[in-house]
């Protein structure tokens, strides 16, 4: 696996994982909640945080398979966290800002 394919894989995975909490009513997209119960916003945000670390771990794994994995400082995590939030915007708009037709 080359570096460009690994980079593209992590970007696509981040885009999908960032929107996952907003497009379904299951916990972590696996565990069903009570029938008819909607997930609260705080659960969606916790899921978003967990998915950020899952995607980050996947990226770290792919980076270490290509060569040496570089150590990161806090700036890296702030920038990638903001990018993850930007990736989550379409799912947020779909869930909370789009008008529901009656």
C-alpha positions in Angstrom: 0.0 0.0 0.0 1.6 3.3 -1.0 1.4 6.6 0.8 -1.2 8.3 -1.5 -3.6 5.4 -1.3 -3.3 5.3 2.5 -3.9 9.1 2.7 -7.0 8.8 0.6 -8.2 5.9 2.6 -7.9 7.9 5.9 -9.7 10.9 4.4 -12.6 8.9 3.0 -12.8 6.9 6.3 -12.8 10.2 8.3 -15.6 11.7 6.1 -17.8 8.6 6.6 -17.0 8.3 10.3 -17.7 12.0 11.0 -21.2 11.7 9.5 -22.0 8.3 11.0 -23.4 9.6 14.4 -25.8 11.9 12.6 -27.3 9.6 10.0 -28.4 6.7 12.2 -30.1 6.1 15.5 -27.9 3.2 16.7 -25.1 3.6 19.3 -21.8 3.5 17.4 -23.8 2.4 14.4 -24.1 -1.1 15.9 -26.2 -1.2 19.1 -29.9 -0.4 18.8 -31.4 1.9 21.3 -34.9 1.7 22.7 -37.5 1.5 19.9 -38.6 4.9 18.8 -36.1 6.7 21.0 -33.9 9.3 19.3 -30.3 9.7 20.4 -29.6 12.8 22.4 -27.1 15.4 21.1 -24.5 14.6 23.8 -24.5 10.9 22.7 -23.9 12.0 19.1 -21.0 14.2 20.3 -19.4 11.4 22.3 -19.7 9.1 19.3 -18.1 11.8 17.2 -15.2 12.0 19.6 -14.8 8.2 19.7 -14.9 8.0 15.9 -12.2 10.7 15.7 -9.9 8.5 17.8 -10.8 5.3 15.8 -9.9 7.1 12.5 -6.8 8.6 14.1 -5.7 5.1 15.2 -6.3 3.7 11.8 -4.3 6.5 10.2 -1.4 5.9 12.7 -1.5 2.2 11.8 -1.3 2.9 8.1 1.5 5.4 8.7 3.5 2.9 10.7 3.1 0.3 7.9 4.5 2.6 5.3 7.5 3.6 7.4 8.2 5.4 10.6 5.3 6.9 12.5 6.0 10.4 13.5 5.3 11.8 16.9 2.6 14.5 17.0 2.2 17.5 19.3 -1.1 19.1 20.4 -1.3 21.3 17.3 -1.8 18.2 15.2 -4.7 17.0 17.2 -6.4 20.5 17.3 -6.1 20.8 13.5 -7.3 17.3 12.8 -10.1 17.6 15.3 -11.3 20.8 13.6 -11.1 19.1 10.2 -13.1 16.2 11.6 -15.8 18.6 12.7 -15.8 20.2 9.3 -16.3 16.7 7.8 -19.2 16.2 10.2 -21.0 19.3 9.0 -23.1 17.6 6.2 -24.5 15.1 8.7 -25.2 17.8 11.2 -27.1 19.8 8.6 -29.0 16.7 7.5 -30.0 15.9 11.1 -30.7 19.3 12.7 -30.9 22.1 10.1 -32.9 20.6 7.2 -36.6 21.2 7.2 -38.7 18.2 7.8 -41.7 17.9 5.4 -45.0 17.2 7.1 
